[in-house]
Amino acid sequence: MEPTCFPAVSRVAVSGGTHGNELTGVYIVREMQKQEVDKVGSVSVTTVLANPRATDACRRYIETDLNRCFTNALLSAPITDSTPYEMRRAQELNAQLGPKGSEKAVDLLIDLHNTTANMGLCLIFDSLDWLTLHIYKYIQSKMTKMPVRAIQLNKPRSDAYCLESVGKHGFAIEVGPQPNGVLRADIYNTVKTAVDLTITWLQEFNSGCTFEGGEVEAYIAAKSVDYPRDPDGKITAVIHPKLQDNDFKLLQPGDPVFLSFSGETVNHEGEELYPFFVNECAYYEKKIAFHLARRETFTLPSIRLRT
Ligand SMILES: [Zn+2]
C-alpha cells in the first residue's frame, strides 16, 4: 500500500507551565530558552511558558484552569473586565501559536505536564492522528525501559479544550508520579528524552524517510468516576490501596476502588476498563477520582513527506 503523505512539520512549539505547579515542563522550557533553542535542523522551535502568573505563584492556575480554555467558543469569547486571567492568556497563546484550525497555526504543539498519578510516560491526544501516533510509536521503540502509553480523549477539535489543540498536530506529554511544586531528575530526563526524540523524528520525516506502518495500542477515555460524597459534597472515601498506584491495570467488576473513612470497601461496578489519573491531586475539585479507558489497537498506515 502507498504511504499516506503529510506536509513537512517545520514549525514546532514546546510549552510548559500551562499548569504552574507542574515543574518539569517549566524547567525544560526555561532551559531551552536559556540555550536559545530556536531551530533544530529543518525545524523551527518556539518555546512558551504558558501560564507565567501561575508559574510564579507555583499554582495550577490563578483564576481558572488554563488547559480548559482552548475550545473554539472560549477562544472567540469577547474579553470584558470580568474575563479571568487564564481566558485572556488562552487568547494570547492562540494568537501566538494558532489561530487554532488555521493555516497559520504551528505544525506541532507539544505541551508538557506532570501528574501526581503513577502513570509513567503518556502521550495524550485529543483525536486520532496518524502523524502523531507515528511519533508515539517511535518514542515507544526508543524508550524501552519504561511503558510508554497513548491516551485518546476523543473530543471533536472545536470542543478540544487543551493547549495542544491549537497546533495543526499536537499532544501533551504527561509524566508521573511527581508531586506538584517538585522536580525529580528521573521524570525530568524522561520528558526531555521524549521531546528530543520527537524533534529527531521530525528531522527524519522532513528529510523524506518513510515510516513503516504497524499496530499501536491506545487507551480511549470512556468515563470518569467521582469519590463517594456526603450530601454536603465532602468526600467519604479515599482511593483503595489496591487501586492506588495501579494506573492502567485492568479493573474488573468487584475489584476494590475506594476505602471509606469508616473502613468499608467500595467495589468497581460495570464493565472491565483501565483506570488512569488515579488520585490526581488537581482532580479533587473537578470531582474525578480516576478516569476509565478502553484499550484499542490501531493499525497505522506507512507515512512519508508529501513532495
Ligand atoms: Zn497539567
Residues whose N, C-alpha, C, O or C-beta is under 5 A from the ligand:
A	BS01	ZN	H19 E22 H113 N114
